[in-house]
Amino acid sequence: MIHMIQKILYNVSVLWLILLLSACGKNIQQEDSMPPEITMADTWQGQQEAYVPNEIAKNKMLRGREYYKMGKNKLALDILKETVAQTPEYADAHHLLALVYNTMNTPKGARWHYKKALSLKNNDPMLHNSYGQFLCHQQAWEAADKHFLSSAEHAKSQNWYPEIPYTNAGWCAFTYKNNISQAESYFRQALEHNSKYPRVLYLMAWLQYKEKKYEQARHYLEGYEREAKPFPPTLLLRIRIERALNNVEMEQKYTLYLRQNFPLSQEALTINQSTP
């Protein structure tokens, strides 16, 4: 049953990726920028809790999570602060509170609750992954890398998904350190664990495109297209790849698909206004 629930949650995270790519397409119009990552909110799935002191605390945490998902951060903050005050050993509540503080641009509070959660539940792969993302955005790259790798190691023994922290580590390596070789190494490790993970297939396609390895870029993007529906950012990348390969027919096919299915997207506007 737990494995089934985890699988459902994993599929939800992939759906969040698709929605994120659609919503954040304008972030990749500059070809020197890295595509968007899965956000910390998307990777927190509420792992089976090792310590739940009582149902009241659990219900408060779940209410806080719902408020957070709805963007009602002040309500989430209030109920989660009350939860950890009454049950200070509740690691998941501290984890969620860290996410809320981070969303509210309060990194000091986020860091404190991340550390508290880790002191209570140091073997949680999702917690290490989430903290790694936080540290990456704080430009604490070496520390972020350490937590991504800890997440991957714990994930291997807990029936979670090592491809997620490996992918995040690669994204961080390129975006903040401009380390292409390290990013590619992490992406390949992610693919070793799940060769069908859409996000890493997309990122590998993007990375190969940046390296002017257009055939390989097409290969990875075709892999993405077998696993997930095309959305504006992936379509724009496909158009760029086919143009680089001088494949006019395929370029026109994907350009038409983008214009017909996502006419109001930033990517469609880019195609209409200038060369992608």
Helices and strands as residue ranges (DSSP letters): H 2-23, G 25-28, H 40-43, H 55-69, H 73-86, H 91-103, H 107-120, H 125-137, H 141-157, H 163-177, H 180-193, H 198-210, H 214-227, H 232-244, H 248-261, H 266-273
